[in-house]
Amino acid sequence: MKTAPPFATGEHPSRPADFAKQDEAALLSLLDEVERRHGFVPRDISEELTRLVEIKLERLRRIQGKLDTTLRRDVQKHVAQWRDEEGNLIMILHAIQNQHGYVPREVAMELSRELGVKLARIYEVITFYHYFKLQPPAQHDVTVCNGTACYLKGAGDLIGELRNRLGVAEGQTTPDRHCHLGVVRCIGCCGMAPALVVDGKTYGRVKPSDIGGILDTLKKPEAKR
């Protein structure tokens, strides 16, 4: 939906009061207009914008404070549950990943402070075990079996087709986090080779020409209007 221009034709967008009514995108547009008209940003407008930015920053700081409190409380809950258990770091990381779908950096930093463990040690554990993820999970998982049977039946062609269609390599996620492409050694469906699994559903005897139709079932959410 088109929005009406912030100022009527011929109206001068240079009064400080005009800026308080605008969102960030409109403010940038208005600043460009002011600079075109004056060759610089007048002091009264600069002071008003500084005041508005400080107000927005203070609101964001309050929001961040609430988020930090929630994050700290969640980490403390996980630590309390496993504090006295041997190998508790791994168990706590499992709990964190189950909650978030991955291990956010800010959570790892809070865990480091709470346990008194160096952040580097936490990342050693995270990167050693392939189960843990450092990025938010994709909306959909496409996993190709590349075990012996599937390899001999053409799994490589399926991987190549998926790489072309998704624009990512094995182990990567599309930039919009819509789809993750994985490759594993075996899914236990050798009689259906070549096979792949999409969001838990197994497809057998897949041909490269089938990939487009399979991906079409992974509908992207419609953009909000």
C-alpha positions as semicolon CSV with decimal commas, in nm:
position;residue;x (nm);y (nm);z (nm)
1;M;0,000;0,000;0,000
2;K;0,136;0,340;-0,097
3;T;0,177;0,598;0,175
4;A;0,103;0,962;0,131
5;P;0,408;1,190;0,108
6;P;0,494;1,346;0,444
7;F;0,458;1,696;0,307
8;A;0,223;1,858;0,061
9;T;0,365;2,000;-0,258
10;G;0,549;2,322;-0,191
11;E;0,557;2,269;0,186
12;H;0,901;2,320;0,334
13;P;1,027;2,009;0,524
14;S;1,270;2,195;0,742
15;R;1,083;2,270;1,067
16;P;1,212;2,066;1,363
17;A;0,856;1,978;1,465
18;D;0,803;1,808;1,128
19;F;1,061;1,544;1,210
20;A;0,901;1,416;1,529
21;K;0,612;1,272;1,325
22;Q;0,827;1,061;1,093
23;D;0,963;0,707;1,110
24;E;1,330;0,628;1,043
25;A;1,294;0,587;0,666
26;A;1,102;0,915;0,635
27;L;1,358;1,092;0,854
28;L;1,641;0,989;0,625
29;S;1,444;1,105;0,323
30;L;1,368;1,437;0,487
31;L;1,730;1,485;0,587
32;D;1,834;1,434;0,227
33;E;1,576;1,694;0,121
34;V;1,700;1,942;0,382
35;E;2,060;1,896;0,270
36;R;1,960;1,951;-0,093
37;R;1,778;2,273;-0,001
38;H;2,037;2,417;0,237
39;G;2,362;2,240;0,155
40;F;2,384;2,145;0,525
41;V;2,162;2,048;0,819
42;P;2,052;2,359;1,013
43;R;2,134;2,362;1,385
44;D;1,773;2,360;1,508
45;I;1,697;2,052;1,298
46;S;2,019;1,883;1,409
47;E;1,934;1,943;1,775
48;E;1,578;1,814;1,732
49;L;1,700;1,500;1,558
50;T;1,957;1,439;1,831
51;R;1,678;1,463;2,089
52;L;1,459;1,219;1,894
53;V;1,743;0,971;1,852
54;E;1,815;0,981;2,226
55;I;1,450;0,909;2,302
56;K;1,449;0,611;2,065
57;L;1,777;0,482;2,207
58;E;1,645;0,503;2,562
59;R;1,338;0,301;2,462
60;L;1,561;0,042;2,298
61;R;1,781;0,027;2,610
62;R;1,474;-0,048;2,825
63;I;1,369;-0,323;2,583
64;Q;1,722;-0,465;2,581
65;G;1,728;-0,460;2,960
66;K;1,412;-0,670;2,973
67;L;1,554;-0,913;2,718
68;D;1,882;-0,942;2,913
69;T;1,690;-1,017;3,230
70;T;1,491;-1,290;3,057
71;L;1,806;-1,437;2,901
72;R;1,987;-1,440;3,237
73;R;1,692;-1,602;3,411
74;D;1,670;-1,876;3,146
75;V;2,043;-1,953;3,172
76;Q;2,027;-1,962;3,551
77;K;1,736;-2,207;3,532
78;H;1,934;-2,444;3,308
79;V;2,245;-2,413;3,525
80;A;2,047;-2,481;3,845
81;Q;1,903;-2,798;3,693
82;W;2,242;-2,945;3,599
83;R;2,492;-2,769;3,828
84;D;2,575;-3,076;4,040
85;E;2,586;-3,324;3,751
86;E;2,910;-3,451;3,600
87;G;2,958;-3,319;3,246
88;N;2,695;-3,054;3,315
89;L;2,819;-2,816;3,042
90;I;2,703;-3,049;2,765
91;M;2,367;-3,106;2,932
92;I;2,314;-2,731;2,977
93;L;2,403;-2,670;2,612
94;H;2,151;-2,937;2,511
95;A;1,885;-2,757;2,715
96;I;1,976;-2,423;2,556
97;Q;1,962;-2,566;2,203
98;N;1,630;-2,735;2,275
99;Q;1,496;-2,396;2,382
100;H;1,633;-2,181;2,098
101;G;1,700;-2,432;1,821
102;Y;2,069;-2,330;1,836
103;V;2,314;-2,175;2,084
104;P;2,297;-1,794;2,052
105;R;2,625;-1,616;2,121
106;E;2,473;-1,392;2,386
107;V;2,346;-1,701;2,569
108;A;2,689;-1,865;2,550
109;M;2,842;-1,547;2,697
110;E;2,591;-1,545;2,983
111;L;2,657;-1,915;3,046
112;S;3,030;-1,841;3,060
113;R;2,969;-1,581;3,331
114;E;2,727;-1,800;3,524
115;L;2,954;-2,108;3,530
116;G;3,282;-1,924;3,555
117;V;3,399;-2,111;3,244
118;K;3,595;-1,942;2,967
119;L;3,388;-1,867;2,657
120;A;3,654;-2,041;2,445
121;R;3,593;-2,364;2,640
122;I;3,219;-2,343;2,571
123;Y;3,284;-2,300;2,199
124;E;3,526;-2,593;2,203
125;V;3,239;-2,813;2,317
126;I;2,987;-2,659;2,076
127;T;3,212;-2,702;1,772
128;F;3,330;-3,052;1,869
129;Y;2,980;-3,201;1,873
130;H;2,802;-3,170;1,538
131;Y;2,464;-3,172;1,714
132;F;2,508;-2,814;1,835
133;K;2,432;-2,527;1,599
134;L;2,560;-2,170;1,608
135;Q;2,304;-2,029;1,365
136;P;1,922;-2,022;1,387
137;P;1,769;-2,331;1,228
138;A;1,615;-2,313;0,884
139;Q;1,241;-2,342;0,834
140;H;1,292;-2,662;0,634
141;D;1,560;-2,935;0,632
142;V;1,649;-3,120;0,313
143;T;1,890;-3,406;0,383
144;V;2,035;-3,625;0,109
145;C;2,165;-3,973;0,186
146;N;2,510;-4,027;0,034
147;G;2,575;-4,375;0,170
148;T;2,710;-4,648;-0,054
149;A;2,377;-4,757;-0,205
150;C;2,254;-4,402;-0,264
151;Y;2,592;-4,290;-0,394
152;L;2,593;-4,568;-0,651
153;K;2,234;-4,486;-0,752
154;G;2,302;-4,118;-0,819
155;A;2,292;-3,925;-0,490
156;G;2,560;-3,695;-0,630
157;D;2,322;-3,582;-0,904
158;L;2,055;-3,504;-0,643
159;I;2,303;-3,301;-0,441
160;G;2,408;-3,112;-0,753
161;E;2,048;-3,033;-0,843
162;L;1,973;-2,913;-0,492
163;R;2,284;-2,697;-0,488
164;N;2,177;-2,532;-0,813
165;R;1,818;-2,475;-0,704
166;L;1,890;-2,358;-0,350
167;G;2,208;-2,168;-0,428
168;V;2,394;-2,317;-0,130
169;A;2,643;-2,598;-0,072
170;E;2,605;-2,898;0,155
171;G;2,580;-2,800;0,520
172;Q;2,464;-2,447;0,434
173;T;2,136;-2,262;0,479
174;T;1,975;-2,028;0,228
175;P;2,020;-1,659;0,318
176;D;1,648;-1,626;0,400
177;R;1,680;-1,927;0,635
178;H;1,406;-2,100;0,439
179;C;1,594;-2,421;0,366
180;H;1,901;-2,607;0,494
181;L;2,082;-2,857;0,270
182;G;2,236;-3,150;0,456
183;V;2,416;-3,465;0,347
184;V;2,450;-3,776;0,568
185;R;2,615;-4,114;0,530
186;C;2,304;-4,328;0,577
187;I;1,934;-4,294;0,662
188;G;1,864;-4,667;0,671
189;C;1,662;-4,677;0,348
190;C;1,910;-4,850;0,116
191;G;1,631;-5,031;-0,067
192;M;1,489;-4,692;-0,171
193;A;1,815;-4,548;-0,305
194;P;1,873;-4,275;-0,390
195;A;1,681;-4,122;-0,102
196;L;1,644;-3,793;0,077
197;V;1,453;-3,670;0,379
198;V;1,259;-3,345;0,386
199;D;1,134;-3,230;0,726
200;G;1,120;-3,590;0,844
201;K;0,947;-3,726;0,533
202;T;1,149;-3,978;0,330
203;Y;1,150;-3,974;-0,050
204;G;1,286;-4,283;-0,228
205;R;1,415;-4,355;-0,579
206;V;1,441;-3,981;-0,636
207;K;1,549;-3,845;-0,974
208;P;1,702;-3,500;-1,030
209;S;1,386;-3,410;-1,222
210;D;1,184;-3,474;-0,903
211;I;1,371;-3,214;-0,698
212;G;1,177;-2,913;-0,828
213;G;0,843;-3,067;-0,732
214;I;0,971;-3,164;-0,388
215;L;1,099;-2,814;-0,320
216;D;0,769;-2,669;-0,441
217;T;0,601;-2,836;-0,142
218;L;0,809;-2,615;0,088
219;K;0,599;-2,304;0,059
220;K;0,751;-1,981;0,177
221;P;0,534;-1,767;0,405
222;E;0,362;-1,486;0,220
223;A;0,509;-1,144;0,272
224;K;0,309;-0,924;0,505
225;R;0,131;-0,641;0,335
